[in-house]
Amino acid sequence: MLAKTDPVAASVMAKRLQPTAFPPGCVLDDQDDFGMRLYVIVSGKVKVCCRRHDGQQVVLAVLGPSEIFGAITLFDPEANELSVTTLTDVVAVPIERRQLLRWMAERQEVTDQVLRLFARWVKRTTDSLVDVAFSDTERRIAGRLLLYSQRFGRQEQGAVRVLQDLTITDFARLVGVAPKTVDLTLLDFESRGWIRMDGDSVVIVDGQALRSMSAMSGAESPGA
């Protein structure tokens, strides 16, 4: 948010902000004052969900350090179908709506950064729709595994451990397929020697095979 701001000015602005800690499983939605501020993640991971009219939830994204959530509800208070749930212990810096609007009025580069944030959101939305429309299930699952290995993976003796904080059901909602289909696809990948299932985690053993499978897969879904 302040990446393009003069370092001295950015330091002064940042001193006005106080980090907030959230435990795992904490839900931020329209029942709270979620729409009054956005958050910049310092550490930890969250999932962004959208509640459908039938009450079911769709997982839109998993976000981590330096990423932002709450921007959509900040500017569109009627977007009350969105919620954010912490997957781990999370430390995030809240920026109040009034504070952000003041910065945008005073500093053009902050306005530019906010517009860039929404432009990226639109691009990710488009990429996600293209992914669902043109990639089959195996490609989508392989692509998501690779994406999370790059963003959240933990190196272990030449392999990469992913999904340790995300249930298979949530991963299935993120990919857009039934949990049973995800289970069967992961078992297929395991039988080919590409991954290894280890409790709640997936360990990627052959990343190149997954990259070949996901050659036409899209990018991450939008944040909140």
PEDA-V678470 format. One record per residue. RES is the residue in three letters. PSI is psi in radians with two decimals (NA if undefined). Layout:
RES_PSI + RES_PSI
//
This chain:
MET_-0.64 + LEU_0.31 + ALA_-0.57 + LYS_0.04 + THR_2.55 + ASP_2.29 + PRO_-0.70 + VAL_-0.80 + ALA_-0.70 + ALA_-0.67 + SER_-0.73 + VAL_-0.75 + MET_-0.72 + ALA_-0.51 + LYS_-0.31 + ARG_-0.13 + LEU_2.47 + GLN_2.17 + PRO_2.63 + THR_2.40 + ALA_2.41 + PHE_2.41 + PRO_2.90 + PRO_2.51 + GLY_0.09 + CYS_2.28 + VAL_2.24 + LEU_2.09 + ASP_-2.84 + ASP_-0.12 + GLN_-0.31 + ASP_-3.00 + ASP_0.74 + PHE_-0.66 + GLY_0.01 + MET_-0.09 + ARG_2.79 + LEU_2.91 + TYR_2.42 + VAL_2.12 + ILE_2.22 + VAL_-0.78 + SER_2.70 + GLY_-3.10 + LYS_2.58 + VAL_2.76 + LYS_2.45 + VAL_2.20 + CYS_2.70 + CYS_2.24 + ARG_2.12 + ARG_2.96 + HIS_-0.46 + ASP_0.07 + GLY_-0.24 + GLN_2.66 + GLN_2.50 + VAL_2.26 + VAL_2.07 + LEU_-0.64 + ALA_2.77 + VAL_2.22 + LEU_2.62 + GLY_-2.84 + PRO_2.40 + SER_-0.10 + GLU_2.85 + ILE_2.42 + PHE_2.71 + GLY_-0.06 + ALA_-0.66 + ILE_-0.86 + THR_-0.40 + LEU_-0.70 + PHE_-0.24 + ASP_1.46 + PRO_-0.33 + GLU_-0.08 + ALA_0.99 + ASN_0.10 + GLU_-0.12 + LEU_2.52 + SER_2.80 + VAL_2.31 + THR_2.29 + THR_2.31 + LEU_-0.41 + THR_-3.10 + ASP_2.30 + VAL_2.36 + VAL_2.16 + ALA_2.62 + VAL_2.01 + PRO_2.45 + ILE_1.99 + GLU_2.60 + ARG_-0.81 + ARG_-0.67 + GLN_-0.79 + LEU_-0.76 + LEU_-0.62 + ARG_-0.78 + TRP_-0.72 + MET_-0.64 + ALA_-0.57 + GLU_-0.49 + ARG_2.00 + GLN_-0.62 + GLU_-0.51 + VAL_-0.73 + THR_-0.76 + ASP_-0.70 + GLN_-0.68 + VAL_-0.75 + LEU_-0.67 + ARG_-0.65 + LEU_-0.80 + PHE_-0.56 + ALA_-0.72 + ARG_-0.66 + TRP_-0.76 + VAL_-0.75 + LYS_-0.75 + ARG_-0.64 + THR_-0.80 + THR_-0.81 + ASP_-0.69 + SER_-0.74 + LEU_-0.72 + VAL_-0.71 + ASP_-0.82 + VAL_-0.67 + ALA_-0.62 + PHE_-0.16 + SER_2.40 + ASP_3.05 + THR_-0.79 + GLU_-0.73 + ARG_-0.73 + ARG_-0.77 + ILE_-0.76 + ALA_-0.73 + GLY_-0.71 + ARG_-0.71 + LEU_-0.76 + LEU_-0.72 + LEU_-0.79 + TYR_-0.44 + SER_-0.62 + GLN_-0.68 + ARG_-0.68 + PHE_0.04 + GLY_2.67 + ARG_2.10 + GLN_2.33 + GLU_1.72 + GLN_0.91 + GLY_-0.09 + ALA_3.03 + VAL_2.19 + ARG_2.26 + VAL_2.99 + LEU_0.30 + GLN_-0.29 + ASP_0.15 + LEU_2.25 + THR_2.79 + ILE_-0.64 + THR_-0.78 + ASP_-0.70 + PHE_-0.70 + ALA_-0.73 + ARG_-0.59 + LEU_-0.72 + VAL_-0.50 + GLY_0.53 + VAL_2.98 + ALA_2.54 + PRO_-0.66 + LYS_-0.67 + THR_-0.70 + VAL_-0.80 + ASP_-0.83 + LEU_-0.70 + THR_-0.74 + LEU_-0.67 + LEU_-0.65 + ASP_-0.80 + PHE_-0.67 + GLU_-0.71 + SER_-0.45 + ARG_-0.10 + GLY_0.26 + TRP_-0.61 + ILE_3.00 + ARG_2.22 + MET_2.30 + ASP_1.58 + GLY_-2.18 + ASP_0.05 + SER_2.82 + VAL_2.23 + VAL_2.03 + ILE_2.06 + VAL_-0.70 + ASP_1.49 + GLY_-0.55 + GLN_-0.67 + ALA_-0.72 + LEU_-0.66 + ARG_-0.68 + SER_-0.70 + MET_-0.66 + SER_0.35 + ALA_-0.49 + MET_0.23 + SER_2.69 + GLY_-2.85 + ALA_-3.02 + GLU_2.59 + SER_2.90 + PRO_2.80 + GLY_-2.84 + ALA_NA
//
